[in-house]
Amino acid sequence: MSVQSVAIPTPVGGVGVRRLLGLGGVLSIAAAAFHVLLARAIYLSAELDEATRALLQALNVVGILMIGFVGIAAFLYRAELLTTRLGRGVLVLTVLMWGSRAIEEIVLFEGSPVMLGYCLITTVAFAVPWFASRRSG
């Protein structure tokens, strides 16, 4: 009786890529939770007229759904994000979303270093796995 060795495939990019996706997932879920709290602030704002308040709430709900989706996908669908065309497309859109949010922080807002850093770290947390997935497949 002989023992054969079986090669166990390793995930794309290894542990570091999975950890970065996990970090991106945690940061995205935290951002979605922040936006849930932001909804109340928008609702209570006395400075906004009704049409502006409605528009901000609608955009905020879409933001919660999209950011929440990305956060959940980073945990539940890691392999798919790294190995399928659709998953890589989601990673690209996520990098663009967080990268554009970092640019918006500079151009549209006061440029909070904390918020800028948060967006840049989240961008990198999704960009590195995307680049790793392109090299391997």
N, C-alpha and C positions, 0 to 999 in steps of 0.2 A: 504494500500500500504506500503510495507516494503522496506527499503533500505538495499541492500546487500553490504558488503564490498568486493572489488575485490583486490586480491593481485597483485601488479604490480611487475613483476620480475626485479630485479636489475642486471645490467651487472656484469660479472665476475670481482671480485676484487674491484668493486666500482670506485669512482671518482679518487682515488689515482693511480690506475692502468691505467685508461684512460689518466690521466695527464702525467704519465711516458711514455706511448706510444706516446703521443703528443710531449713530449720533444725529444724522440728518433727520431720521424719523422722530427722535425725541424732540429736537428743536422745532420740527414742523408741528408736532402735536401740541407743544407748548405755545407756539404762535397761534394755532387754531383756538386754543383755550383763551388766550389773550383776546382774540377777536370776538369770542363769545361775550367776554366782559365788556369789550368795546361797544357792543350792540346796546347795552344798557346806557352807557355814557352818551351815545348818539341819541338815543331815545329821550334822555333827560336834558339834553342841551337846549338851553333857552336862546342861544345865539343863532340857531338854524331855523330857516323858514321851513314850512311843511314839505315843499317839493325837494329841497336839498336834503332834508332828513330822510325822506323816503328813498332817494337815490343812494345816499350813503348806506342806508340799511340794506338795500338790495345788493349793492356791491360787496358789503361786508358778509352777507350770507353766502354769496358765491365764493368769496375768499375763504371762509370757514370750510366750506365743502371741498374746495380744491386743496387747500393746505392740509386739511384733515386726511383727505384721500392719499396724498403723497406720504404723510406720516405713517398711516396704516400700511400702505403698500411696502414701505421700507422694511417693515417687520414681517408681514404675512406673505409677501411675494418677492422676496429677495432674489431667489434663483431666476424667476421670470424677468425681473428688472435687468438682470445681468446677461441673460442668455437668449432673449427673444427680441425681434425687431420692435415689437410693440413696447416691451419693457425699456429698451434703449431709447425709444422715442419719448417715453414718459420721463426718463432721466434727463434727456436734453431739454424738454419743456420745463422740468423742475429747475435745472441749472439756469435757464433763461429767466424763469420767474424770480428766483432768489437774487440772481445777478442784477436784473432790472430793478428790483426793490432796493438793492444797495445803491444803484445809481440815483434812483428817486430820492433816497435819503439825502444825497448831496445836492441834487438839483432842485427838488421841490420843497424839501423841509429844511430844518435848521442844521442838519448834519450831525445828529447825536452820535458821538463816537461809539456808544454802547450799541445802538441800533445798527449802525454801519458794520461794526464788528460781528454782530449776530448774523446779519445777512451774508456777509462775506464768508464766515465760517460755515454756514449752512450751504452756501454755493459750493464751496470746496468739498464739503461732505458728500455732495451728490456728483460733482464733476470728476473727482478722482475715480470713483467706481465706473462712471461712464467711459472714461479713457481706458481703464483697465479692461472693460468688457469689449471695447473695440479692438484691442490688441489680441485678445484671445479668441475672437470669433467673428 
